[in-house]
């Protein structure tokens, strides 16, 4: 898991303005924030892979049809498409949404991890990636359910999906008592934070 930073302050404001406020002029800024994360992830994934492996593919998590109609764009694909990619890597829209009868996924906002996981189970599929090394790219990691479903779809299609890259991650909340006993910033869920 690689993330550019925590989903708060300027990064959260910029992402929300881009996604929901029509501020498409922020895409190059977000692409620039994503670029060093892509470079680090590519380096680490390649180090772990056998020499001479196939190229590395960045796979954006697809936006829902409803969100695309509302926003007129796919935020993750737009940001990823504007980022300078590390050498010998490319973007592929290998993951798509599958319509699941009787179960609309709707907004994930306000749902807990288990609810998100249930709502997203088997809602994505991948194609054209058998034998490929793919890294899932998403804008915000909240519970990990969306990224996990994209990884599941890629693996079911025969891809190796060893990692996930996000622009921002939501820190798992700690209790007030835990916060009172420590002053250190613990971001263990984002071992590769950049901001």
N, C-alpha and C positions, 0 to 999 in steps of 0.2 A: 504494500500500500504506500503510495506516494501522494502527498498533498502539498499544495502551495502554502496553505496556511489555515488558520481557524476561521470558521464562518462567523465573523463578527466585525464590527467597526467598518473600515473603508472597504474591505474585500466583500463583505456581505452587502453593503450599500451599493457598490458597483455592480455586483451580480444581479441584485433585485432590480436596479434601474435598467439594466440591459434586458433582462428577461421579461419584466412586467411593466416597465415604464417607457418602453419604446426607444430607449437610448442605445440604438444600434451603433452610434459613434464610439461606444465603449468597447466594442469588439476587439479593436487592435490593442487596447490596454490589457484586456483579459488574456488575449493571445500571448502578449509579452510576459505576463505573469506565469502562464502555463509553460512557456518554452524551456526554462531551466529544469522544470520538473520532468518534462519529456526527456531531456538530455540525460538526467540522472537515472531515470527509470530504464532508458535504453542501455546505458552503460552497465547497470546492475543486472538486468535480464540477460544481456549478452554474456557477461562474465559467468553467469550460472548455467548458460546453455553450452552445448558442445560446440567446438570450433566448426565452422563451415555450415552452420545451420541456415535455414531459410531466412528470408528477410523478416523483419519485425513489422507487424501491422498494428496501427492504432485503430481501435474500434469504438466509435462514439456510441454511448447509450442513446437509443432513438427516443425522440420526443413522441408523445402520444398524438394521434390525429387531432384530438380536441385542442390540445395546447398549440399545435402547429397552426390550426385555423385561427385561434385567438391571437397568437403572437406574429404570425406570418413568417416564422423562421424556426429553425431547429437550433436552439442555443448552443448545445454542445458541439454539433457539427460546424457551426459558424465559427466558434472560438478555435476549435481544433484546426479548421481549414485556414485560418489566418496565422497560425503559429509556425515559426520556422522549425522544420522537422530535422531531427538528427539524421545523419547520413545512413543510407540503406534502410530507411523506414518509409512507410507510406500509410495513408488513411484508407480504410475500407469500411463501407457501411454494411457490414456483414450481418448485423443483428437487426431484426425487425420485430414489430409487435404482431402478435397473433390475436385475433378476436376470439375471446372465450365466451361462449354462450351463457347467458344468465349471470354473468359476473363482470360488471364494469369496474375497472380498477379505479377510475376517478382520481381525485386529488389525494396525494399521500399525506398532505398536511394534517396534523392532528392525530395521525395514527401511530400506534406504538410499533415496535419492531416486529412482534408476532403478527399483528394485523397487516402490516405492510407485506411481510413475507407471504402470508396466505393470499392476499389480494394479487400479488405478482406471480405466484407459482404457475409455471408453464404458460406464461403470457408472451414469451419471446422465443424466437427461433433464429438460427443462423444458417447461412449457406455459403458455399464456395471457399471454405477455410480448412478443409481436411489437410492435416499435416502442417498447418501454419502456426507460427508463434504470434499470438494476439494479446495485446494489452488493452483492457477496457478503460475508456475515458469517460468520466462523468463530471458534472459541474459541482455538485455538493453531495458529500457522503453524510447521511444522517444516521440511518440504522444499518446501512449496507445491503438492504434487501434488493434494491434495483441493480446494484453492481453484481450481487450474487446471482441474480436471475440471468443477467447478461453472460456471466462466466459460465453458468450452467448450460445455457444455449450454445455457446461456443464449443464447450467440451463435448456436448451431445453431437455436434456437427463434425467432431474429429480434430478440433484445434487444441493446441496447448495454450492455456490461458493462465499464465503464472502470476499476473499482477493487475492492479487497478491503479489508475492515476485520477486524481480529482483536483479541481481548483481550490476547494475548501472542504473542511470537515467540521462537523458539529461535535464538540467535546462531550463525552459522556458525563452527565451531571453528577457531581459529588454532593453528599449530604453536607449541611452546615457544620456538623461535627467534624467531618473529615477536613473541610476547609479550615476550621479553627486550629487543627493540629499540624497543619503544614503550610508553609509559605512558598514551597517550590511549585513551579509550573510542571505538572505531570501530563505529558501528552504521549503516553505510551501507545495509544491507539493509532498515532500517526508517526511511526518511527522515522519517516523521511520527510519531515516538515521543512519548508523553505522560508516562510515569512516569519 
